Amino acid sequence: NLSRVTDVTRFIYQITPEDKPFFTAKQISLSLDWSTALQRRPDFNVTSVDISDWRMLVEDWSDGTNFPKFTSDQPSNGPRPFTTTVQYLRAWRGEFVYDNHNAPWSVVARGIDLNITKVRGYQGEASFRGGTITVQDHPPMWADFKARYEIDGGLLHMRKVDIETDGAVTSAVGDIDISRWPEMLYDVKSRVNFQRMRELFFEKENWELAGDGDFSGKFRLFKGGYDLAGSFGSHELGVYAYRFPSLAGSLHWTRGLFEVTNASAGFFGGTSQFEYSIKSHNSREPSTSRFDASYQDVDVAKVSDFYE
């Protein structure tokens, strides 16, 4: 009852002939169990799908995206005349490209290997190594990725995501709403190296940082923007020869705002509090920055020894 169909020609999906293809694949192979297809209400049981040498390109502009709408907004009018069930899918030697032309920022994931298995529901795993993340005109960061997920209609439940990037290690759980792409929300935890972050995002500066920090918060990506908010801390932050132990605070990052609030750290035997913000009012005006700081109970002898 099993048959196998293999297409070794190029498969392309694009919205209009002028667009870059959303999806291409050199080979798609599938096996089909015909025994259930001859029922009064046919069930096309695809026992396996194998896709190799594929590429998916997702682009976002200010007026829309090329991501197809896979679900319908119309309510169901009763049972469908037939059903289709896929028992197992593997897509390997793949590449995924996300290009946000607004920010701009992009992700290129190379050598993707993903699989989906139907048990009670659909679940699977995905991984890649040697990807690239580019934010605006900053140096690109390498990235390795591994995740476990479940599929529930138009929702992709990311049960465990592990990402190692240039200067940071991140774990996350969250949901991706395929029907409202690029809507997604994650709970994230990251450990970052301060000096490497300075080299990536302030590459034209020469000031030195030392230490590692931890961040815990929420990241939301949506049509037209993003929102990252949470708390951070570090055993000790170094700026040149200065040392700030017990660093802690909160941050909020959107397209028009980067803000650090309620921050505190030790300072020469005393304590300090500070706040920092970068605000962009519109694309035609330069952003404004503000830094406020206060300190108390500082040991003057320690300051004198530090400056020799």
Salt bridges, closest charged atoms under 4 A:
ASP53 OD2 - ARG93 NH2 2.74
GLU59 OE2 - HIS101 NE2 3.08
ASP73 OD1 - LYS69 NZ 3.40
GLU95 OE2 - ARG55 NE 2.73
ASP99 OD2 - HIS101 NE2 3.96
ASP113 OD2 - ARG90 NH2 2.82
ASP144 OD2 - ARG129 NH2 3.41
GLU150 OE1 - ARG159 NH2 3.25
ASP152 OD2 - HIS157 NE2 3.71
ASP162 OD2 - LYS160 NZ 3.47
ASP166 OD2 - ARG196 NH2 2.68
ASP175 OD1 - HIS157 ND1 2.64
ASP177 OD2 - ARG180 NH1 3.91
GLU183 OE2 - ARG220 NE 2.86
ASP187 OD1 - LYS218 NZ 2.44
GLU199 OE1 - ARG196 NH1 2.90
GLU203 OE1 - HIS138 ND1 3.32
ASP214 OD2 - ARG191 NH1 2.74
ASP227 OD1 - HIS252 NE2 3.08
GLU236 OE1 - ARG243 NE 3.72
ASP292 OD2 - ARG290 NE 3.00
